[in-house]
Amino acid sequence: MVGVCRRFRTKPRALFSAKLSPSCSSPLILPPVRIPTQTAHRLLSNGVHRTRSAEIMSGRPIAKDIISKVASEISRMKAAIGSVPGLAVVLVGNREDSQAFVNIKLKACNKVGIETSIVRLPQDCTQNRLIDVVSGFNKNPSVHGIIVQLPLPQHLDEERVINFVSPEKDVDGFHPLNMGNLALRGKEPLFIPCAPKACIELLLRYGVEIVGKNAVVIGRSKIAGLSTSLLLQRHHATVCTVHSFTNNPEQITRRADIVVSDVGIPNIVGCDWLMPGAVVVDMGTNSVKDPSSRRGFRITGDVCYEEAVKVVSAITPVPGGVGPVVLSMLLSNILDSAKRAFGFT
Amino acid sequence: MVGVCRRFRTKPRALFSAKLSPSCSSPLILPPVRIPTQTAHRLLSNGVHRTRSAEIMSGRPIAKDIISKVASEISRMKAAIGSVPGLAVVLVGNREDSQAFVNIKLKACNKVGIETSIVRLPQDCTQNRLIDVVSGFNKNPSVHGIIVQLPLPQHLDEERVINFVSPEKDVDGFHPLNMGNLALRGKEPLFIPCAPKACIELLLRYGVEIVGKNAVVIGRSKIAGLSTSLLLQRHHATVCTVHSFTNNPEQITRRADIVVSDVGIPNIVGCDWLMPGAVVVDMGTNSVKDPSSRRGFRITGDVCYEEAVKVVSAITPVPGGVGPVVLSMLLSNILDSAKRAFGFT
């Protein structure tokens, strides 16, 4: 019997070992602040464990930094070639939350100098009408990013519409071609979806080592969970994806150094799901009733924050963690698209 | 604080719950033979554990069955519409192993009635010449599957060539568009790569439940490991992907109900990697020197078979496990492509 080659005993390499597209490793990403991940417990001289506070991975300063750099790049582009990036949004129907999300995106674009256009279609618009609108944006050279705000009314074929967006303008990164290139080593997607891109940005900026770490992603949506699993794997984490068919999600998650939650259920991830010292990225954005709040509700994550913060070494708050960074990644994707289209470096 | 909804406590659903494209759930797949997975150990009345033999998941009868049905369908197609599926192969250079693999594929095609054509290009052919050949096959209506035999000579851009194959003729399933559709729930790839398709076929035919099970895939190649992870996840396994940066691969793999190995290192998976009663699919095809063999070498898998068979409840042998089924899946993919092209049901 031939000797066994223990290739699996290679030590994890340093950070930034994963080759990413220029859009991902752009100057927008500062070298990380080196905050070592430590267990949340310190053994004192008398043998008593004391819990130290978890690092709160706030997304706001990161978002601010990225947005500032995007704005600066757009100014430079405008001065050099007289053009700026353009985003086109298609909004179907009258959902208040969709309108609110679109407003946030348009406002953020305007602040950094991205030109925007929006087409509003009625709730009962036809599939063909919607496809025509998208087709027009596909062909428009001043449009570098197209967003079809989801969800669409039920009579419309959401997947067909998403597929119709040109992959070169798919700034959300949902087109199967971009997803396939994200999955495949050696391939580079034109766009990485904003949520996983934000997740990795947070981890890297807070000095969390990913290579060789055990990561559990709870949830497998295309918007966040699935693409985050794929991106973490590109960064050489050992990734396990937990979902609604998993029999023992708490047990599996408890073994993870890095936990990313994309479930959409408030407080589902309790401290019994978490290894002491784990790093937690909470992608949940759940609206829960709160009579004590002025608006009558508040936004909370998937993770039971008050419990988790006593156990983990670092955690993203909700709100104020992943959310702000996601938006900044959208702006970054739109800029990258325009740079590619104009051949501007 | 709102109540916690324990959605993760849902019991696993029955087999075949994952929606697959008609090409995957075609009549070629017989209802599985119900062989219950049992632990390899039985507790005897006197409290002593006895190891029972593992089920050997031979691929040959399955391959034979699939090939027979493909041949039958092609006969039916020929009688009905006077056409048969066509496979085109591009072979660059003089590698003996590539020539051998191509010969196996062509022979298998000819046996079931698939028309074949092969273009041989010299080792030093240009990228443009290769692209022209592929382009010709893309446009040819009597060609339903295109294989560019890998690896290509180093001066050629393999990824660019694979991308150039029309996704509608990508019977290997490697095109990023097909890979993205495989990854995305609610999407259906035109082709599932042959190796993961073979893996799932073996598991289902031997009555191995996948839904809710913990699966570890060792390796993340596009040919096998990556796509198998994605397909197992579509079947609602909880999948963890182990690779060369994983620090503790034995420990992680030991927790798995289903282990799939795509490493390419003989005997790397020993019994210390395996939970008693696990089910093992060995995708390794390693050529090792063996003076006792007539040819001076033999083919062995990644799993240390002699050790594993005492521990697991079921295992695929190498050779004779996954390999035969992979080839039959290629024929199945070519047939499906032709059926789509002709609108033949």
Interface residues (C-beta under 8 A of the other chain):
Chain A: M1 V2 V4 C5 R6 R7 F8 T10 P12 R13 E159 H175 P176 L177 N178 M179 G180 N181 L182 A183 L184 R185 G186 K187 V211 G212 N214 R220 K222 L226 L230 Q233 H236 A237 T238 V239 C240 T241 V242 H243 S244 F245 T246 N247 N248 P249 E250 I252 V263 I265 P266 N267 I268 G270 V288 K289 C304
Chain B: M1 V2 V4 C5 R6 R7 F8 T10 P12 R13 E159 H175 P176 L177 N178 M179 G180 N181 L182 A183 L184 R185 G186 K187 V211 G212 N214 R220 K222 L226 L230 Q233 H236 A237 T238 V239 C240 T241 V242 H243 S244 F245 T246 N247 N248 P249 E250 I252 V263 I265 P266 N267 I268 G270 V288 K289 C304
